[in-house]
Amino acid sequence: MADRTCRQPPVQRAEDSLSHYVLAAACVLVAYLIGSIPSGYLVARVRGVNIQQVGSGNIGVTNVLRSVGIVPAILVGLADPLKGIIAVLLPRLMGLDHAVIALCGLAVVVGNNYNVFLRFRGGKGIATSFGVMVMINPLTALFSLIIGIYTIALGRFVSLGSLAGIAAAPLFMLLQPDVPQAYLYVTIALVLLATWRHRDNIVRLARGTENRLGRKVSGNFKSPDEVAPPADEA
């Protein structure tokens, strides 16, 4: 006679599946909200500066560096990757699968770039993407960082270095065995998102009008509709 005690009732399996989807959806939402913590905006506000109304208007680390100073920029440079780390760490600690972890990684960068608290304006997601990469594939994160820094050192274009570093990430993953497909797919998605967010920088690079690192951007602008001075922040 077959042992029926080892069989899970269909109702129980359905409940477990529903619980998994609810937990996964909650983690993705929390990841988006973590990404929406406006690090650059808050740090600049402490110094009495509305970062959206100075320089390029971007809340990323480079505009903070140019408009507020080196110490605030360091704080933002630490906080933005930390958002990516925390957003990926949470579903991992809960034992969720690679697909959910990857979705959380994408959600935190989307939150950083399209911030619900800042009328869906935000940064360009490179630092937060780096935090995600540290959690899903540290070796790839290291190699991407090296390429990004090297590219910036050669030309002093932060935008070019940022794009070169993140674009190399999927290639590094393909060279490694046993990388979960979900991690590869989310990395490709982050590359596409970063490229879209840097589209103005790409145009300026092609025209030869992109600012180099170390050059001060003068002048303020008062609204998102005004044209900001060119900047190459990540």
N, C-alpha and C positions, 0 to 999 in steps of 0.2 A: 504494500500500500504506500502511495507516494506521501512524502512528508509535506503537509500543507502549511506547517508553521513557518517555513522559510519563504513562503510566497507573500509578497506585499499586496494588499488589497488595492484595486484600481483607484478607489477613492483617495486612499492615502497617498498614492503616487501623484495624483492630480493636485492634491493639497501641497505636497512638497514642491512640485513644479511651479505652482502659483506663488508660493513663498519665495522661491528662487528668483522669479521674475520681478516680484515686488522689491526684494532686497537689491537686486541689480539696478532697477530703475531709481531707487532711492540713492544708491551710491553714485550713479551718473549725475543725478541732480545735485547732490552734495559736492561732487567734483566741480561742476559748473560754478556753483556758488563760491567755492574756494578760489577758483580762478578769477572770480569777479571781485575779490578783495583788491582794491586799487592801490597797490603798494606805492607806486610812484606819486600818485595823487595825494595820498595821506602824508607821505614823508615830506613832500613839497609844502603841503598846507601847514605843517608844523613850523616851517620856516617862513610862513606868511605868503607863500607863492601859490597861485593857481596855475599848475603846470599845463593845463589845457589852454592857457591864454598867453604863454610865453614860448619863445623858440618855435618849434614845429607844432606845438600843441599835443605831441605824443607823450604818453605817461611812462614811456620806457626809460631804461637806465641812461641812455646817451643824452636824451633831452634833459633829464634830471642833472646829469653831470655838467652840461653846458649852461643850464639855466639856474641851478641851485648850488652846486658844488660837489666836491669829491666825496665827502663823508655821506651826504644823502644818497649819492649814486651807489656807493658801496652797500648801503643798507638795502636799497632796491635790488641791487645785484645779488644779494643773498636771499631776499624775501621771494623774488619771483621764481627761482628754481625750487625753493622750498614748497611753494604751492603745488608744483608738479609732483614732488616727492610724496607729499602727504596724500594727495588725491589718488595716487596709485597704490600707496601703502595700505590705505583703508580696505579696499576690496581684497587685497592679498591677505591681510590679517583675518578677514572673514571667510577665507577659503573659497572665494569665488574663482571662476575659471578665467582662462587667458582672454577670452573674448570680452568679458565684463571689465577686466583690468585695462584692456586696450581702449574700450569705450570711455572709461573714466579718464584715461590719459588724453584722449581727444577732447573730452568735455572741459577739462580744466584749462586747456589752451584756448578753446572757443570762449570760455568765460573771461579769460585774460584779454582776448582780442576784441570781443563784443560784450562789453560789460553792462549788465542790466542796470547797475547803479549809476552809470555815466552815459545814459541814453544810447547804449550799445556802441559806444566808442571805447577805445582801449589801446593796448600796446600792440606789438607785432609778434609776440609769442615765442621768440627765440630762447630767452632765458627759461621760461616755463617749460618749453619743449625739452630743453636740456635736462631739467629736473625729472621729467617723465622718462627720458632715455636712461638716466642714471639708475632708475628703478627697474626698467624692463630689460636693459642690456648695458651694464656698466662699461664693458669693453668698447662697445660702439660709441657710447657717450664720450669716452676718453679720446678715441681717435678723432671723432668729430670736433671736439674742443681743440685738439692740436692743429687740425687743418684750418679751423676758423681763426685761431690766433695767428698762425703762420701767414694766412692770407691777409689779415689786417696789418700785420707787421710789414708785409711787402708793399702794400699800396696805401695803407692807412684809411681804407674804406671799411667802416663797420658793417655797412649793408652787404657788401660783397663778401666779407669774411663770414658773416652770419649765414648767408645763402650757401656759400661753399661748404661750410661745416655741416649744416643740416642736410644738404643734398647728398653728402657722402655717407650719411647714416644707413640708408637702405643697402648701399653697396657693401658696406662692412658687414651688415647682417647676412647678406647672401653668401659671404665668404665663410660664415660660421655654420657648423653643423647643428641641427636640432633646434634652430630658432623657431618658436611657435609662429605659425602663419599670421595669427592675429596681431602679433607684435610687428611683423613686417608690414602688414597692411596699414596699421595705425601710423607707422613711421612714414610711409609714403603719403598718407593723408596729411601729416604734419608738414612735410616738404611742400605739398601743393598749397596748403594754407599759408605757410610762410612766404611762398612765392607770390601769392595773391596780395598779401599784406604789404609786400615790398615792391609792388608794381610801379609805384611812382619813383622809387629809388632806382629801379632797373632802367626806367626811361632816362633818368638823370645820368646814370652811369653810361648809357649809350651816347648821350649828348655831350658827355664830358663836363657836366655841371654839378656833379655830386660833391658834397663837402667832404673833406678829409678829416680824420680824427685829429683833434687838437685845435681846430679852427672854431672860433667863437661865432655863434649865430646871433646877429644883432637884430633888434626890433621885436616888438610884440604884435600880437593880433588879438582881436577882441571876441571873435566868434568863430565857430566851426566852419562858417560859410566863407570866411575870408581866406585868402591864399596865404599859407604860412611860408616862411623862408625855407629853402631846401635844407633837409637834414637827412642823415644817414643812420638814424638810430635803429636799434633792434627792438 
